[in-house]
Amino acid sequence: MNGWQLGLVLGLMLANAAAFLWLVLSVGTGKAKKDPEGTFADQAERDVEHIFNEEFREELRNRGRLHFEKIIGENAMFLQQDLRLTTSQLNEFMKQEITEKLQEEFAKYEQSIIDAKQMAIDSITKTQAAIEQQRQAMSQQLAQEIATEKQRVVKRFEDNMADIVNHYVLAAIGDQIDLNDQLEYILADLETNKEAIVRDITDGA
Amino acid sequence: MEHSQKPRSISLPVAVVGRVDLGRLLREVEGLTDFLEQAAIREPGTAQAKMPKTSRLLDQAIEINKLNLLTNDDRNQLRQFLKTVYQEAPVMHMSFSADPSPNFTQKLVAWLRQEIHPFVLLQVGLQPNIGAGCVVRTTNKYFDFSLRERFKAKRPLLIEKMKSFATKVEVKQVEEAHA
């Protein structure tokens, strides 16, 4: 219900009340003015009393009450309709606003998620690149160290293998060679170094 | 050491190898001298000291030098000779992978006294890790005639042989892999 409709209803109600009051007052004042003509006045008063007796007045009151109740009921109905309409509009408005807000928030949230995802992807990509770079560096270093270690092991193997073979041969056949059989070779070695031995013994040089 | 002053008429038996044998021989001679001196001053009727038995070393020394130890001159000459040799004779150290037999030692000493020095003494050591041969140490020098040293000297040849063998094995493996 619009404001002008409510105003119109209230205006009609006030006009009825004013007309009723004017009618009551005019009846009262008319008696006093016609007092000089007492007979008419009394007669009129009696007529009025006869016309507007208690039953008629009660009937008027009832009708007015009913009319008032009707108007009030109608207005209440209008008001209820307006309230329902307003409520529905308000609900619609709230729903729309909430939906928009939620959509905006969801959009912001989605954008935030997308940004975070992108940042995570960038971070992961950078981390993977760093890891790959580190892996390559470590692979190169490892390969270099393996090569160095291999060379060192090969060198140690070559150096020690001769000792191992010699030790094995000496351990294997050392006990099997009789000293008497070695005497000839020992004397030959002594003969080869005889001069040095003699010089060391005689001269101490 | 003044070798020219040594009594050339006396020589060491080859059984006397080192200073230990020489010391034992010297103690025997001194014991014999003591016995003979005691016997000379012994009065008749008193208990006679037992004559010490001579060892094989002393018997050889007496035999090869044609000495008569009953005479003071020969006895004193031998004792003086042994003392001089004990104090001044050159000593050679020879180490072997096993304990040498007396026959081996005597042959070696005979050669040393014939070729190196007539009174050289030999101290025998044991080094099982040399495998074969010997290690000789004189006063100032060290001679390694061991099989270990020969192997060490031939190490490049061994490494070369091992490398060639490894190369052959690798080539064979590659051929087998391709096949």
Interface residues (C-beta under 8 A of the other chain):
Chain A: E158 M161 A162 V165 N166 V169 L170 I173 G174 D175 I177 L179 N180 Q182 L183 Y185 I186 L187 D189 L190 E191 N193 K194 A196 I197 V198 D200 I201 T202 G204 A205
Chain B: P90 M92 F96 S97 A98 P100 S101 N103 F104 K107 L108 W111 L112 E115 I116 H117 V120 P128 N129 I130 G131 A132 G133 C134 V136 T138 T139 N140 K141 F143 F145 L147 R148 F151 K152 R155 L158 I159 M162
